[in-house]
Amino acid sequence: MAKKRKIVLNVVIGLMIVGGLISYKIYSSINLSNTSFEEDQVELFIPTGADEKDLEAMISPYLKHPKAFMIIAKQKGYLDRIRPGKYTIKKEMSNNEMINMLRLKSEPINVTFNNLDRLDKLAAKIAEQIEADSLSLIQSFQDKDFLSAQKFNADTALSMYIPNTYQFYWNTSADEFRDRMLNEYKKYWNSSRIAKAKKYGLTPTEVYSLASIVHKESVKADERPTIAGVYLNRLAKRMKLQADPTVIYALRKEADDFDMVIRRVLYKDLKIDSPYNTYKYKGIPPGPIAMPDLSALEAVLNPKKHDYIFFVADVKNYGYHKFASTLRQHNKNKKEYVAWINEQKIKR
């Protein structure tokens, strides 16, 4: 009888040991570190529609024991609902910590864009930052029904995109991005800015187009309000804007080559028959020639008050311009600039 009791006791002890080992193994699989990278953290991007195999392939390079992770993920029900988005895996994370992190909403990312002159370039830039590809983005940007409903057209479509840094989720779709930009456009064009635009007889899209010219005329943000004032003075006097950047845009548009280098506008260029040629046609062009940054937009809405009508590059103060109220003074300034550009042997 004592012998049987001893055998039973030994079996019980053995089972307890095995159970303890199993419990420890489970605990180890769940709660001990399972990362295998040297950096403090790595970023994981899970695409929309990813399945179990996709997840394993993407996360395995960062783990010591990928299979253990997948087993725990299945036990916790995560594999039945894999969430797309951007996630950060920190060094020394356990399987449990990683799975809990992946089950939460993905992290937002900063999306930045500026200084782009065409919708296709904007689409390419955004595609580098979110899941949506450039093709789906450009199709969304150019959707005729959307543009018509929002009172844009092919020429003014770029005006809807106010350059800045915005927070998005990485798995944002093309339409979701576009619709968010429409909301940001409406936020920017509040009652105060609309009132300022109306003061100069301009619509928001016209402000954007004029700002694009100001943006191209000067890289100096502190000078842009002065240049904006020149163009608004010309509009007030019913003069042609006569802006060289619009001629350059017209030449590139005609050649279908927006990367064409044009450093000098020639007299023959001023004859190009394009609605964007402000030497030929009065008023603001039918659409922006570029994406103006915020300083250019604000310059048009808050121009410097003066009586200047003309300006030309200042050869002694690089990046800035000389301004004039009379044609006589302008011709003097222009003569100095032409002599300098000839010295530089800039022919085109």
C-alpha positions in Angstrom: 0.0 0.0 0.0 2.8 2.4 0.9 4.5 1.5 -2.3 1.4 2.4 -4.4 1.1 5.7 -2.5 4.8 6.4 -3.3 4.2 5.7 -7.0 1.1 8.0 -7.1 3.0 10.7 -5.3 5.9 10.4 -7.8 3.4 10.6 -10.7 1.7 13.7 -9.2 5.1 15.4 -8.6 6.1 14.5 -12.2 2.9 16.0 -13.6 3.5 19.1 -11.5 7.0 19.5 -12.9 5.8 18.9 -16.5 2.9 21.4 -15.9 5.4 23.9 -14.4 7.7 23.5 -17.4 4.7 23.9 -19.8 3.5 27.0 -17.9 7.0 28.5 -17.9 7.3 27.8 -21.6 4.0 29.5 -22.3 4.9 32.4 -20.0 8.2 32.7 -21.8 6.5 32.7 -25.2 4.1 35.4 -24.1 6.0 37.7 -21.8 9.7 37.4 -22.5 11.4 39.6 -25.2 11.2 38.2 -28.7 12.8 41.0 -30.8 16.1 40.5 -32.7 17.1 43.9 -34.0 19.8 46.2 -32.6 18.0 49.5 -33.2 15.8 51.0 -30.4 12.8 50.4 -32.6 11.7 49.5 -36.1 8.6 50.5 -38.1 6.2 47.9 -39.5 3.8 48.7 -42.3 0.9 46.3 -42.7 -1.0 46.8 -46.0 -4.7 46.6 -46.4 -5.9 43.1 -46.9 -2.8 41.4 -45.3 -3.4 37.8 -44.2 -1.6 35.5 -41.8 1.2 34.6 -44.3 1.8 38.2 -45.2 2.1 39.2 -41.5 4.5 36.3 -40.8 6.7 37.3 -43.8 6.8 41.0 -42.7 7.4 40.6 -39.0 9.7 37.5 -39.0 13.0 39.5 -39.8 12.5 41.4 -36.5 11.8 38.4 -34.3 13.9 35.7 -32.6 11.1 33.1 -32.7 8.6 34.0 -35.4 6.6 30.8 -34.9 6.1 31.5 -31.2 4.8 34.9 -32.1 2.3 33.5 -34.6 1.1 30.8 -32.2 0.3 33.4 -29.5 -1.2 35.8 -32.1 -3.6 33.0 -33.1 -4.4 32.1 -29.5 -5.3 35.8 -28.8 -7.5 36.0 -31.9 -5.4 38.7 -33.6 -5.0 36.7 -36.9 -8.7 36.8 -37.4 -8.6 40.6 -37.6 -5.2 41.9 -38.8 -5.3 45.7 -38.8 -3.5 47.6 -41.6 -1.3 50.6 -40.8 2.0 51.7 -39.4 3.2 50.3 -36.1 6.4 50.7 -34.1 8.1 47.6 -32.6 10.4 48.6 -29.8 13.5 46.7 -28.7 12.9 44.0 -26.1 9.1 43.8 -26.7 7.5 40.5 -25.8 5.0 38.7 -28.0 2.2 39.8 -25.7 3.2 43.5 -26.0 3.6 43.3 -29.7 0.2 41.7 -30.2 -1.5 44.1 -27.9 0.1 47.0 -29.8 -1.0 45.6 -33.2 -4.5 45.2 -32.0 -4.8 48.9 -31.2 -5.4 51.6 -33.9 -2.3 52.2 -36.0 -0.1 55.2 -35.5 -0.6 58.5 -37.4 2.2 59.7 -39.7 3.2 63.2 -40.8 2.5 63.8 -44.5 4.3 66.8 -46.0 4.0 68.4 -49.4 4.9 71.8 -51.0 6.5 73.4 -54.1 4.9 71.1 -56.6 3.7 72.4 -59.9 1.4 69.6 -61.2 -1.1 67.2 -59.8 0.9 64.2 -61.0 3.9 65.3 -59.0 1.7 65.8 -56.0 0.3 62.2 -56.4 3.9 60.9 -56.7 5.0 62.7 -53.5 2.0 61.5 -51.5 2.4 58.0 -52.7 5.9 58.0 -51.1 4.2 58.6 -47.7 1.0 56.7 -47.6 -0.3 53.3 -48.8 -2.3 54.6 -51.8 -0.3 54.5 -55.0 0.3 57.4 -57.4 -2.2 56.1 -60.0 -5.1 55.8 -57.6 -4.2 59.3 -56.2 -4.1 61.0 -59.6 -7.3 59.4 -60.6 -8.9 60.7 -57.5 -7.4 64.2 -57.9 -8.7 64.4 -61.5 -12.2 62.9 -60.9 -14.4 65.2 -63.0 -17.5 64.6 -60.9 -15.7 65.5 -57.7 -14.1 68.6 -59.3 -17.4 69.8 -60.7 -19.2 69.3 -57.4 -16.6 71.3 -55.6 -16.5 74.0 -58.3 -13.0 73.2 -59.5 -11.8 72.3 -63.0 -8.7 70.8 -64.6 -6.9 74.2 -64.4 -7.8 75.0 -60.8 -7.7 71.5 -59.3 -4.2 72.1 -57.7 -5.7 75.1 -55.8 -7.4 72.7 -53.4 -4.2 71.5 -51.9 -2.8 73.9 -49.3 0.9 72.9 -48.7 1.7 72.0 -45.1 2.3 69.0 -42.9 -0.7 66.9 -42.0 -1.3 63.8 -39.9 -2.8 60.8 -41.6 -2.9 57.1 -41.0 -0.6 55.2 -43.4 -3.4 53.1 -44.8 -5.3 56.2 -46.0 -7.0 55.6 -49.4 -6.7 58.0 -52.3 -10.2 59.3 -51.9 -9.8 59.7 -48.2 -6.6 61.8 -48.7 -8.4 64.0 -51.3 -11.5 64.5 -49.2 -9.3 65.4 -46.2 -7.5 68.0 -48.3 -10.9 69.5 -49.3 -11.7 69.9 -45.6 -8.3 71.5 -45.0 -9.0 73.8 -47.9 -12.3 74.9 -46.4 -10.6 75.4 -43.0 -7.9 77.6 -44.6 -10.5 79.7 -46.4 -12.2 80.9 -43.3 -14.4 84.0 -43.3 -11.4 86.3 -42.5 -9.3 85.2 -45.5 -12.3 85.2 -47.9 -13.0 88.8 -46.8 -9.4 89.8 -47.5 -9.6 88.2 -50.9 -12.8 90.0 -51.7 -11.2 93.3 -50.7 -9.0 92.9 -53.8 -11.8 91.5 -56.0 -10.3 87.9 -55.9 -11.7 84.5 -55.3 -9.8 81.8 -53.3 -8.6 80.1 -56.5 -7.5 83.5 -57.9 -5.5 84.2 -54.8 -3.9 80.8 -55.1 -3.0 81.5 -58.8 -1.6 84.9 -58.0 0.3 83.5 -55.0 1.9 80.9 -57.3 3.3 83.7 -59.4 4.6 85.5 -56.3 6.1 82.2 -55.2 8.0 81.8 -58.4 9.2 85.4 -58.6 11.0 85.3 -55.2 12.4 82.7 -52.9 12.6 85.3 -50.2 9.5 85.1 -47.9 10.2 88.6 -46.5 10.0 90.1 -50.0 6.9 88.4 -51.2 4.4 90.9 -49.7 6.1 93.6 -51.7 5.9 91.6 -54.9 2.3 90.8 -54.2 1.7 94.5 -53.8 3.2 95.1 -57.3 0.8 92.7 -59.0 -2.2 93.9 -57.1 -1.3 97.5 -58.1 -1.2 96.4 -61.7 -4.6 94.7 -61.4 -6.0 97.8 -59.9 -4.7 99.9 -62.8 -6.0 97.2 -65.3 -2.5 96.6 -66.4 -1.3 93.2 -67.7 0.6 91.3 -65.0 3.5 90.7 -67.3 5.0 88.0 -65.1 8.0 86.1 -66.5 7.1 82.9 -64.6 3.8 82.6 -66.4 5.6 82.7 -69.8 8.0 80.0 -68.6 5.0 77.9 -67.5 3.3 78.5 -70.9 6.5 77.4 -72.7 6.8 74.2 -70.6 3.1 73.4 -70.9 3.3 73.8 -74.7 6.4 71.5 -74.9 4.8 69.1 -72.3 8.1 69.3 -70.5 7.7 70.8 -67.0 11.4 70.0 -66.2 12.7 72.1 -69.1 15.3 74.6 -67.8 14.6 78.2 -68.8 16.8 80.7 -67.0 16.1 83.6 -69.3 12.9 84.7 -71.0 13.5 86.1 -74.5 11.4 88.7 -76.3 10.2 86.0 -78.8 8.8 84.0 -75.8 6.4 86.8 -74.9 4.5 86.1 -78.1 3.4 82.6 -77.1 -0.4 82.3 -77.5 -1.4 80.8 -74.2 -3.9 81.9 -71.6 -1.1 81.6 -69.1 1.0 84.2 -70.9 0.3 87.4 -68.9 2.2 89.5 -71.4 -0.5 88.7 -73.9 -3.6 88.4 -71.8 -4.9 90.6 -69.0 -5.9 89.3 -65.6 -4.9 86.3 -63.5 -4.1 83.0 -65.4 -6.8 80.3 -65.5 -5.0 78.3 -62.9 -1.9 78.2 -60.7 1.5 77.8 -62.3 2.8 76.1 -59.2 1.9 75.2 -55.7 2.6 78.4 -53.6 3.8 77.9 -50.1 1.9 79.5 -47.2 4.1 82.6 -47.1 3.1 83.4 -50.8 -0.5 82.9 -50.1 -0.4 85.1 -47.0 1.6 87.7 -49.0 -1.3 88.1 -51.5 -3.8 88.3 -48.7 -1.7 90.7 -46.7 0.4 92.6 -49.3 2.7 95.5 -48.5 1.1 98.9 -49.4 3.2 100.9 -51.8 3.1 102.5 -55.3 5.5 100.2 -57.0 4.5 99.0 -60.5 7.8 97.4 -61.7 10.5 95.2 -60.3 13.6 93.4 -61.6 16.3 91.2 -60.0 18.8 93.0 -57.9 22.3 91.9 -59.1 24.0 93.2 -56.0 21.6 91.6 -53.5 21.1 88.0 -54.6 17.6 86.7 -54.4 16.0 90.1 -54.0 14.7 92.7 -56.4 14.7 96.4 -57.2 11.4 98.1 -57.3 10.2 101.2 -59.2 7.2 103.4 -59.4 8.1 104.8 -62.8 9.0 103.3 -66.1 12.1 105.5 -66.2 13.5 104.1 -63.0 12.5 100.6 -64.0 14.4 100.9 -67.3 17.5 102.0 -65.4 17.2 99.0 -63.1 16.5 96.7 -66.0 19.6 97.9 -67.9 21.8 97.0 -65.0 20.2 93.5 -64.8 20.5 92.9 -68.6 24.2 93.9 -68.5 24.8 91.4 -65.6 22.9 88.5 -67.2 24.9 89.1 -70.4 28.1 89.0 -68.4 27.0 85.6 -67.0 26.5 84.4 -70.6 23.0 83.2 -69.8 21.4 82.7 -73.2 18.5 80.5 -72.1 
